[in-house]
Amino acid sequence: MTTALRTVREAEAPPRSARRTWALPALAALLLGVALSSCLVGSVHITLTEVGSILLREAGLESARSADERSAQVLLAIRLPRVLLGGIVGAGLGLSGACMQGVFRNALVDPGLLGVSAGASLGAVAMIVVGAKLTLGLSPTLASLTLPAAAFGGALGAMTIVERISRVAGRVSVATLLLAGIAVNALASALTGLFVYTSNEAQLRTITFWSMGSLAGATPRSVLATSAFLGVPALLLARRGRALNVLLLGEAEAGHLGVDVERTKRTTIVLVAVVVGAAVSVAGVLGFVGLVVPHLLRLALGPDHRLVLPASLLLGATLLLGADAVARTVVSPAELPLGIVTASLGAPFFVALLLRERRRIA
């Protein structure tokens, strides 16, 4: 017990280096810079002065001087909603990855391990294939919401199945949770393949582009809806730093130190599923954000989840916004699928981390 308490105190000791002290302010400044740059770049170039003028005009603080109307429309209707949505989605994925790695006590765990992403894909693909009949008679606004709603429903359904399978005598077994997630992933992928097989050419094209991930559908309405679904769960997850620190010692030791282990695991898993399901429903499947971001931060800042969780939120948003800026500009005026960019950036980096860890262990 004494050793366990000492380990927790060491993990939660105040940061001694300037690098850790300034980590969160530096990450916040980096996020602000990347978000601002994302508003400027694209097929239509907008200057920093124009951005400031447009925002001041919208806030009612400037009326005499205004930017070009085309620039204003591009910024307010397309880029700003896209930047906000990308920041929200990236923050949710980064934070979810950090929490999942804390619960499993494994730095190689990804939020998609629970089958949530596969379940969301199944819901979206099913809606694309059979949704034409279900959306008859709906207004255009409601019809546009059916795809993200179906994806979110599929994510929650997958999470419910995994959680029920992994519950043994009122307890959630981490090992069983992992195996149940693998099984649900396989089943959801098989059913998704079945829908793809029965789809026509137009539906197959829609499925392909949705599964690659994109923020192109960002609107003020989608930003508000995503904020509502991600905001509260993300805030609750960000407050679990101390409990996850204690879980690093093992479930038995954490229980002796006063942590309700089962409640912590169950609520964390449910909140992660809600966040990831909401993110996938509006942006498609985006790999490696929840895997690489917390892993990198642990290498740079240490294992203290009180620092890693908010840092993962900031860096996840920054990474996704940067990837989206690359997707919009590298083949401009066309656009690369966002999932291709995140995988292209994340996979080599993660391989480098694995090689580094292999040399360290050897």
C-alpha angles and dihedrals in degrees: 000000000000091000091049092051091049091051092051091048090050092050091049098041114130111269110266100194127074088231092065094040092057097035098102096042090047092049091047091052090048091051091050091050094048092046091051092047089051089057091054104045128073142084088306110053116221122187126224090246091055092050091052092046093049094048092046090050092050090050090052093244097113130038109150099061119044137168128245110294093231091055090048092052093047092049099043101036101035119012103037095050088045093051092047093047092046091050092050094047094045092048091051094049094047093048093045091052092052091050094048092050089050094051093047092037087225125117092206096063120114128198089241088067090088092061091248095125092046090049091050090050091051092051093048095046092047090052092049092051100041101017097094090074094042095052096051110126095016122124116253090253094054092042091056090055096054095081097053090041091054092047091050091048091051091051093051091046092053091047092051092052093048093047093049093049093048095050110101119178090340093311130106110231111211092206092050089045090057093049093045090051091053091049094048090047090054094046094047091048091051092050090046089053090051091054090046090052092054096044125105126234096271092047091047091054091051092048092050095052094042093051091053091060131239143179093208092109094060114136132162088258094053090047091054093045093048092047090054093052097040102034103071097037091048092051091049091049092049089059094058096083098112094045091051090048090057092045088061087074093059134271096273093050092045090053091052089052092057102263116139092228099186094047091047093051095043097047093043092052093048093048091048090051092052092048095046092043092053091046094049092045093062103029107027125233111332114182133207098016094101091040105046101035100061091037091055092046093051089054091049103036107022133245101299105125091199085072100027095056099056090037090054089051092054097041093045090056091046094049094050093046090050091049091049091051089053091048091053098046111031094076098018131201084030121058133228118224108262094228090061091055095047091048092046091051098037103043098059091043092051092048088054090052091050091051090049092051091046092055091046094051092044 
